[in-house]
Amino acid sequence: MLNSMRDLAPIILVIAFFQIFVLQQPPDNVLGLLTGTLFVVVGLTFFIYGLEMGLFPIGESMAHAFARKGSIFWLLVFAFALGFGTTVAEPALIAVSDKASEVAAEAGQIAATEEAMETYAAGLRYTVALSVGVAIVIGVLRILMDWSIHYMIMAGYIIVVIVTSFAPVEIIGIAYDSGAVTTSTITVPLVTALGIGLASSISGRSPMSDGFGLIAFASLMPIIFVLIYGILI
């Protein structure tokens, strides 16, 4: 808990400085803010413990198990399912999708009904989830085949620039934000553990140089998929 308080201290100090010395007024509901800050500290503490006790070990152990089993097919199926499932459950993506549907309804791009907004938000979420599943499969193949990540990432962003020129302007910002919010609290620990576990299980692969990089694909592919989603829809 002390480590969590230390990690949050810079944020608290910045907010306190601007509140006291720039805005020069006390914040509303001080007791509520202090209580919320305490909840954040406690929640962050348990979250870090949960990562160390559960998510990281299970990701690495399953990667080791699939590597020992020697079945590339099931490894890729697991990689896709892991990317898809963690992204669908990602709180940040849910929040952005819901907000995007509200803004789209206010702008008149979709009907201002609950059903239309839910359909829009669900379509966005599942498009991003599909893209992350594909991204993790590509990342796992890169580790298995020892492909260069430099050229793959450069090619990916070239595709992003090309597709952006054809996409409707209303979807571009959402697409770029989708790539960022995808790599958040649930997706990052499991995907990182998968990459490190897989790289450490294969002879000639380095967990440091080969185990990381999956998150880069998970950030890149949603941009491409959401841009294409915008073009089609």
Disulfide bonds with the S-S distance in Angstrom:
none
